[in-house]
Amino acid sequence: MDLLSWLAAHDGVAHTSDLYRAGFSKHVIAIAERRGDVTRVRRSWILSPEAAPPRVHAARFGGRVTCVTQAKALGLWVPESTEVHLSVGPKSSGTDEPGVRLHWAKGPAPFAPRAIADPLINVLFQVARCQSPEHALTIWESAVRKGLIGTEVLRRVAWRSTRARRLAGATGALSDSGLETIFVELMRQIGVHVRQQVWIDGRPVDALIGERLVIQLDGFAHHSRPEDRRRDIRADARLMLRGYTVLRFDYAQIMFDRAFVQETVRVAIAQGLHQRR
């Protein structure tokens, strides 16, 4: 395997010691540099042109991709963010580079000396310290939902953060999307108990409050096709004819108009719409 192919198989970033161990000589690396096939940063890090920007930043700062940046790379739900989050050592200096956020706290899981990205447990640890409780819980539950880690494992970790310990106790596996996690947390804030993924009329609803108040949540890309919207209108109508009240909230409302969501549910409960008539 040539140097560029090897780098491509390792996310485009490698320490020279790893390249030597893989059989590439200093001469081969030097030739690739002269040709412009690769670039070198911090003396010992070799980058291919295809290297993802967060990993390039990690090599430049001598750190590891972490928090929401690495969570996104793992396919987890994350809020919109343009910042690159890096975990660095306690002696690392700060930075005024726009779009880069450094994390000095050390997570509970060990990592390789030249790792370019944090392990999942440390990613979740940084998320707990960095993000709002709602977003942090959503990211943690996304990791559980994807099968990357179990709730029982999370609760047994020796977390070095009060917020992380609280999240470990609150994280479940019922949310079908990040929006559901945030909705459940919004309801928890106003003292409303929610049951998730309850089967009614042959299909699961996102949330059920009491016996009759159904909540459906539409993601950012929801209803991109007319047939999807018609399917949900039909399902809502069937539920209403069976005595249920259906409230449907979209991505923007859950993320940016939370007071409206909470007040709407409050009023529905005050009117007894959650009770069997």
Secondary structure, DSSP 8 states (H G I E B T S, - for coil): --HHHHHHTTTTEEEHHHHHHTT--HHHHHHHHHHTS-EEETTTEEE-TT--HHHHHHHHHT-EE-HHHHHHHTT--------EEEE--TT------TTEEEE-S--SS---TT-SB--HHHHHHHHHHHS-HHHHHHHHHHHHHTTSS-HHHHHHS--S-HHHHHHHHH--S--SSHHHHHHHHHHHHTT---EEEEEETTEEEEEEETTTEEEEEE-TTTT-SHHHHHHHHHHHHHHHHTT-EEEEEEHHHHHH-HHHHHHHHHHHHHTTTTS--
